């Protein structure tokens, strides 16, 4: 099994969205809703990030995973000094590729990109009440720096990983 990770082309936003749509539906069916279909639609994705911030992971040439890497996150990390971090969002793997370690490979690739781009930290936020998800990020070397209820509703865990840059 060969894997590859690359920035999407403009015409691949639909592929990117379809992976997130599949994850959204699976999470809903299993009682772990995280995103709405509207939030991961092509139009919504393009409102919050540029195609050059979207990355696809491929297994044997098949689009299998997503992540967004951004240089700013003023909503969840407003106090983070500009230019010192890369922010990871929307990490997702198609169900048929679950268990392939592609999510770990995506994170490792993001770590290297952050270091290559001279960022001190790779940062992310996730649902604080998702123990398995939090443990997954901790197993990848992320340290929880705080928890906060966002927008009066969502318990959120904030993680960072020093890149050793």
Number of C-alpha atoms within 10 A of each C-alpha: 6 8 16 17 20 14 17 18 12 11 9 17 20 14 17 27 20 19 20 26 22 17 22 21 17 15 15 14 10 8 9 12 13 14 16 14 17 12 17 21 18 18 13 13 19 13 10 10 13 14 18 14 16 24 24 27 26 19 17 11 11 12 21 25 26 29 24 23 25 18 16 17 18 10 8 14 14 10 9 13 9 12 13 15 27 27 20 21 18 17 17 24 26 18 13 8 15 13 10 13 10 23 21 15 15 24 17 13 16 21 23 15 16 25 19 11 14 16 20 18 22 26 26 23 20 19 18 19 12 13 9 10 13 20 12 13 20 15 11 13 13 20 17 18 11 12 15 15 12 13 7 7 8 13 15 18 21 20 22 23 20 17 17 11 11
